[in-house]
């Protein structure tokens, strides 16, 4: 699969590249969002690499379980944040003008 050049994290890389290109026009608070995306990406990549190493070379299974648990927590947090953002947007749409 690595020979094909597919990357599940290509979208996150594009966001980071866009952040670097338009950094002068962005407000100060957006650095936390960018940092959050980067941390999420690193957590997911670490879990993927650890799982692959365990499957291929029989590396430490405890490290794999720990990495997958961290990835699950990060994904749950991302889904919760997304749900809250959607909920806030829907509340704005329901407000009378």
C-alpha distance (Angstrom), angle and dihedral (degrees) to the residues before:
residue distance angle dihedral
X1 . . .
X2 3.79 . .
X3 3.82 89.4 .
X4 3.79 90.5 65.0
X5 3.78 93.5 59.6
X6 3.79 96.2 -126.2
X7 3.77 115.3 155.5
X8 3.78 122.0 -173.0
X9 3.80 88.4 -158.8
X10 3.81 98.2 54.7
X11 3.81 92.1 109.8
X12 3.79 91.8 54.3
X13 3.81 90.4 48.9
X14 3.81 89.7 53.1
X15 3.80 90.9 51.6
X16 3.79 91.0 51.9
X17 3.82 91.6 48.0
X18 3.80 90.3 50.6
X19 3.81 89.5 49.2
X20 3.80 90.9 54.4
X21 3.81 92.3 47.6
X22 3.81 95.8 50.7
X23 3.77 99.9 33.3
X24 3.82 94.9 122.0
X25 3.82 93.2 58.6
X26 3.81 96.0 47.4
X27 3.79 125.2 96.3
X28 3.80 121.2 -116.9
X29 3.83 96.7 -103.9
X30 3.81 95.9 61.8
X31 3.82 91.5 76.6
X32 3.80 89.6 76.9
X33 3.80 91.2 54.8
X34 3.78 91.6 48.8
X35 3.81 90.3 47.5
X36 3.80 89.9 49.6
X37 3.80 91.2 53.3
X38 3.79 90.6 48.4
X39 3.82 92.5 49.9
X40 3.80 90.9 47.6
X41 3.79 90.7 50.5
X42 3.83 92.7 48.4
X43 3.81 91.9 49.4
X44 3.79 92.8 50.6
X45 3.81 93.1 45.6
X46 3.82 91.4 48.8
X47 3.80 91.3 51.4
X48 3.79 91.0 48.0
X49 3.81 93.4 48.6
X50 3.80 93.0 46.7
X51 3.80 91.8 49.1
X52 3.80 90.9 49.1
X53 3.81 92.2 48.7
X54 3.79 91.2 49.3
X55 3.81 92.3 48.6
X56 3.80 95.2 45.5
X57 3.78 105.3 35.2
X58 3.78 103.3 17.2
X59 3.80 93.7 -114.2
X60 3.80 122.2 175.8
X61 3.82 108.2 -47.4
X62 3.80 91.1 -158.3
X63 3.80 89.9 61.5
X64 3.79 89.3 51.0
X65 3.81 92.4 51.7
X66 3.81 90.7 48.1
X67 3.80 92.9 48.6
X68 3.80 92.1 47.6
X69 3.81 91.2 48.4
X70 3.82 89.8 52.2
X71 3.80 90.1 48.6
X72 3.80 90.6 49.9
X73 3.82 91.2 51.6
X74 3.81 91.3 48.9
X75 3.80 91.7 48.9
X76 3.81 92.0 48.0
X77 3.81 89.8 50.9
X78 3.81 91.7 48.9
X79 3.81 91.6 49.9
X80 3.81 91.3 48.2
X81 3.80 91.4 50.5
X82 3.79 91.0 47.8
X83 3.81 90.9 50.4
X84 3.80 91.4 50.6
X85 3.80 91.9 49.6
X86 3.80 91.5 50.0
X87 3.80 90.5 46.9
X88 3.82 91.3 51.2
X89 3.80 91.0 48.5
X90 3.80 91.1 50.9
X91 3.80 89.8 50.1
X92 3.80 89.5 53.9
X93 3.80 90.6 51.0
X94 3.81 90.8 52.2
X95 3.80 93.6 53.3
X96 3.79 114.7 106.7
X97 3.77 114.8 -116.7
